[in-house]
Every structure is written in C-alpha cells, then in structure tokens.
Amino acid sequence: PGQNRMDAVITTLRPGTAARGKVHTVEIELDPTKARRRAIPEGNPTWVQIGPFEATKIERKENVIVAQFEIPADASVGVLFDCHIEFEAAGPMRRGGPVVYKKNDAFRVGE
C-alpha cells in the first residue's frame, strides 16, 4: 500500500529543491531501461507536474526533460512532492492511452 507500481523511469530531478516566488528550471532524467511495459515515447511530454506546480515550458534533450516551473511565494515549504510526466499515446489508433511516469517524494520547496 502506498507504493508506486509504475515503472521507475524517472531517476533524478535536478535541482531537487526550489525557492518560493521564483521561476525554476528542473532537469528530469529518464532511464529507458526501466520502461518495462512500453518504451518511452519520442518527443516532448505533453504534461509535466511536480506537486501542485504544472510546467510552463517543456523541452526534451534525449533522456532529459527540461521543464520550467513558477513556484508561488506562498508555496508550502519542506513538503516532498511527487513528479508526474505524461506523453500522448503514439500511433494513428492511439491505443493504450497516454504513457505516464511518476516518481514519489522527488522535489521540495525550501525557504
């Protein structure tokens, strides 16, 4: 119970901490060898979210997702947030739905 059963494709978030009231660029490293069910789709993810913060800009450099987040000045401090990445389903039939990866307790907001 409470364990993430998704493939552990997200290995690292750099930096793992952000300051309130600023825009931060976070690099999210993916390990394609951990994708057991479906290969990591090509291209940029359609959605990246860390805790309540949704990425305002998303790029991909091979196996690293570079996402920009605006952390509000009143964001909770010290709480560990999960990271979610979603890729649109590939192919003309879009079978199987979107491809989603998650890493628990991956990021926090500091003072």
ABEGO torsion letter per residue (X at the ends): XGBBABBBABABBOBABBBBGBBBBBBBBBBAAABAABBBBBEBBABBBBEABBBABBBBBEABBBBBBBBBAABBBGBBBBBBBBBBBBEAAGBGEBBBBBBBGABBBBX
